[in-house]
Amino acid sequence: MSGETPSLIIRLMDATDLDRGFLEALNALKPVELTEQQAIEVYRDRLRSRIRTYVAIIDDRVAGTASVFIEPKFIHSGGVVGHIEDVAVHPGFQKHGIGRALVEHLLDECRKFRCYKVILDCAEGVIPFYERLGFHRWERAMRIDL
């Protein structure tokens, strides 16, 4: 991108975003190995699971995406936790504040749900990005590949 940045719109994803470059933007995070039909099925499953996926739109193209899952807890008096996942910005739109805008939007959504905390896992190289947004290191993430 060069020159003046067109206006940015952040909104919930809809199925038509698959034709606006959604998978290409997500590919900046990890390779997406889905056919269009498989992507539609995943989209439908995510809707049923109440995973909220947002897109950053510039000139009717998906410039970035991020998701949040809102989890009601049994602990903390039934408090609510926000889990941020899959923050990705298309390479052609990186370094223009889109990732920041997406994460700030998700944090606002978590505030609306009255989350007492918001958590995410990230690669070591992007820790400074999240620290600039107010996140701090906490505990350790664990994983098992099945």
C-alpha positions as a printed Julia matrix, in Angstrom:
146×3 Matrix{Float64}:
   0.0     0.0    0.0
   1.21    3.47  -0.68
  -0.18    6.96  -0.35
  -3.28    7.61   1.71
  -4.78    4.59   3.45
  -8.45    4.03   2.56
 -10.93    3.83   5.41
 -10.85    0.69   7.52
 -14.02   -1.13   8.53
 -13.97   -3.85  11.18
 -17.02   -6.07  11.35
 -18.1    -9.65  11.97
 -17.13  -11.97   9.16
 -19.8   -13.23   6.81
 -19.56  -16.02   4.23
 -19.04  -13.58   1.34
 -15.7   -12.58   2.89
 -14.31  -15.86   1.61
 -14.53  -14.21  -1.85
 -12.95  -10.97  -0.58
  -9.56  -12.47   0.3
 -10.25  -13.86   3.78
  -8.19  -17.02   3.27
  -5.34  -15.03   1.71
  -5.23  -12.77   4.76
  -5.33  -15.75   7.15
  -2.57  -17.37   5.12
  -0.22  -14.7    6.52
  -0.5   -16.53   9.87
  -0.31  -20.15   8.69
  -0.93  -21.89   5.36
  -4.67  -22.47   4.84
  -5.2   -25.8    3.16
  -8.94  -25.76   2.53
 -11.05  -25.8   -0.59
 -13.71  -23.08  -0.8
 -16.39  -25.64   0.12
 -14.37  -26.84   3.14
 -13.9   -23.22   4.22
 -17.67  -22.66   4.07
 -18.22  -25.72   6.28
 -15.63  -24.48   8.8
 -17.33  -21.06   8.77
 -20.7   -22.68   9.55
 -19.19  -24.81  12.34
 -17.59  -21.71  13.87
 -20.93  -19.87  13.83
 -22.56  -22.75  15.71
 -19.67  -22.73  18.21
 -20.13  -19.01  18.9
 -16.63  -18.17  17.78
 -16.72  -14.56  16.68
 -14.5   -13.92  13.67
 -13.91  -10.32  12.64
 -12.52   -8.95   9.42
 -10.77   -5.69   8.64
 -12.05   -4.46   5.28
 -10.29   -1.95   3.03
 -11.7    -1.24  -0.44
 -14.04   -4.25  -0.16
 -11.04   -6.59   0.46
 -10.19   -8.5    3.63
  -6.99   -6.89   4.87
  -6.91   -8.82   8.16
  -8.82  -11.04  10.53
  -8.97  -12.01  14.19
 -11.25  -14.22  16.27
 -12.45  -14.29  19.85
 -14.15  -17.0   21.84
 -16.07  -15.92  24.94
 -15.9   -18.56  27.69
 -18.19  -18.5   30.73
 -16.26  -20.0   33.68
 -17.38  -22.05  36.64
 -14.58  -20.43  38.64
 -14.32  -16.71  39.37
 -18.01  -16.63  40.32
 -19.07  -17.52  36.79
 -16.85  -14.84  35.27
 -16.16  -14.62  31.56
 -12.84  -14.97  29.72
 -12.07  -13.84  26.19
  -9.7   -15.99  24.11
  -8.16  -14.21  21.13
  -7.09  -16.42  18.24
  -5.8   -16.21  14.68
  -4.82  -12.56  14.38
  -3.57  -12.2   10.81
  -2.97   -9.32   8.41
  -2.49   -9.78   4.68
   1.19   -9.09   3.8
   0.19   -6.22   1.52
  -1.47   -4.43   4.45
   1.0    -5.11   7.27
   2.61   -2.26   9.23
  -0.45   -0.01   8.78
  -2.12   -0.5   12.18
  -4.62   -3.11  11.02
  -3.49   -5.75  13.53
  -3.67   -3.17  16.3
  -7.15   -2.08  15.2
  -8.37   -5.69  15.13
  -7.03   -6.54  18.59
  -8.39   -3.3   20.07
 -11.79   -4.11  18.53
 -11.72   -7.58  20.1
 -10.78   -6.09  23.46
 -13.77   -3.73  23.19
 -16.01   -6.72  22.43
 -14.6    -8.53  25.48
 -15.4    -5.49  27.62
 -19.01   -5.61  26.35
 -19.2    -9.25  27.48
 -17.73   -8.15  30.84
 -14.71  -10.42  30.54
 -12.47  -10.26  33.6
  -9.46  -11.2   31.46
  -8.45  -11.73  27.86
  -5.82  -14.3   26.95
  -3.97  -15.39  23.84
  -1.06  -17.5   22.73
   1.46  -16.06  20.31
   4.84  -16.69  18.75
   7.88  -15.27  20.51
   8.51  -12.81  17.68
   5.2   -10.99  18.1
   5.32  -10.6   21.88
   6.45   -6.93  21.57
   3.37   -6.2   19.4
   1.03   -7.54  22.09
   2.98   -5.87  24.91
   2.43   -2.51  23.17
  -1.3    -3.27  23.34
  -1.13   -3.86  27.11
  -0.72   -7.64  27.27
   1.9    -9.17  29.54
   3.49  -12.59  29.83
   1.6   -14.91  32.15
   2.16  -18.53  33.08
   3.19  -20.9   30.27
   1.28  -22.38  27.37
   1.3   -26.15  26.91
   0.43  -28.23  23.88
   0.09  -31.8   22.71
  -0.29  -32.66  19.04
  -2.81  -35.46  18.42
